[in-house]
Amino acid sequence: MSDENGNAGKIITAFCLGALTGAAVALLFAPAAGKETREFLSEKAREGREKAAEAARQTREALARQRETISSAIERGREAYREAREKETA
């Protein structure tokens, strides 16, 4: 499960970097007026922030799920240990 979440984060990061690289190449090959360029960069920066916030949210959710799974497994292990000790003493 951790592999899937790790790969998802890498894919999102790669996508964002690719989008930024594409935007930079577009600016180099199709220059526009200063105001238009600033508006374009502002819009792309906003989109990048939104994508980063979404990626962070997804990562937090995945970590919370993993934390719950691990906590549950630890508790089950403790319970099994207690039961085994009780059987030994009985």
ABEGO torsion letter per residue (X at the ends): XAAAAAAAAAAAAAAAAAAAAAAAAAAAABBBBAAAAAAAAAAAAAAAAAAAAAAAAAAAAAAAAAAAAAAAAAAAAAAAAAAAAAAAAX
